[in-house]
Amino acid sequence: MVNPHTPDTTLSDRARRAVDLATRAGRRLGLRADEPRVLHDVFNVLVHLAPDPVVVRVPSLALMPYDELVAKQRRELDVTGWLADRGVPVVGPSPLVPREPVEIDGTSLTFWEFVTETDRLADLPQDDPEAMQRRFAEQTGWAAELHRQLADYPGELPVLAPLVPAIGSALEALRKEPQTLTTADLDRAEAEYAALEALVRDLPARFPGARLQALHGDSPAYNVLRTAEGHRFSDFEDATRGPVEWDLTLVGPLGVEAYERAGGTVDRALLHVMEGARLLQTVSALSVAPRMPELGPMLEPMVAMWRDRAPLTADLPDGGAPTSL
């Protein structure tokens, strides 16, 4: 618990700044914000404005121009607000403030419901990978109903926005500061991105059975909170249109099976391509490492997986699961 008038030396500089911004913005909107506390501190800082049941998401890194950030936040508020209004289990926009991004000191904040999490992932035995797999498989099964609800979303969303143009901008930055990537890595990444651009421009032609619909955008199975009242999907920051397979990347065979048992359908060939795209996205995230040095070591296992995988290309082989686009 953090008193805004007494700096907490255990917090990072970005977290202290986030507490200040969230507290001032919350009070401007009529919230008490007497006992703000930091819940999460990575790409975003989440600040609970206790005693009110409100959590403020404060971007801690400028990953895109301000106007693009606000547009992205509006999409997230619209999608989650629409779902919440329909009774879908999501962490929705706070009903105590308007459903709008809030500007303060050149930063745009969003305000969300506070949810008490139970049965946390951290409570599982950390030396039991099978328990982790069962957890994510169950949560992937829940995503089938989320997708059924999202299929009716009437709003406009860009197609696969987390991939195009986001990866391209990140790769441009990596050419200037390559981090752990070699010249060969960067050449490969740029070739894969060109193939992804072609896919996104004409995905139905490449995969005629693909269903383009509203998606969570960042793996709902990994962004769900368990509460005493049931599960709640959260963090729709990357809400986008695309095939459901994009939301199912890296959930593993057990997750895919759980999704299908829950009534979802999966194109294995398209999932294979989307998983390659997810790994490329992870590689591109190294562009953030100069501003968040702790991120580099976290991403290295995924970068190694990308290097070990056959490159994505613009050609599809005849039959079978593709190893390319």
Secondary structure by P-SEA (a helix, b strand, c coil): ccccccccccccaaaaaaaaaaaaaaaaacccccbbbbcccccbbbbccccccbbbbbbccccccaaaaaaaaaaaaaaaaaaaaacccccccccccccbbbbcccbbbbbbbbbbbcccccccccccaaaaaaaaaaaaaaaaaaaaaaccccccccccccccaaaaaaaaaaaaccccccaaaaaaaaaaaaaaaaaaacccccccccccccccccccccccccccccbbbcccccccccccccccccccaaaaaaaaaacccccaaaaaaaaaaaaaaaaaccccccccaaaaaaaaaaaaaaaaccccccccccccccccc
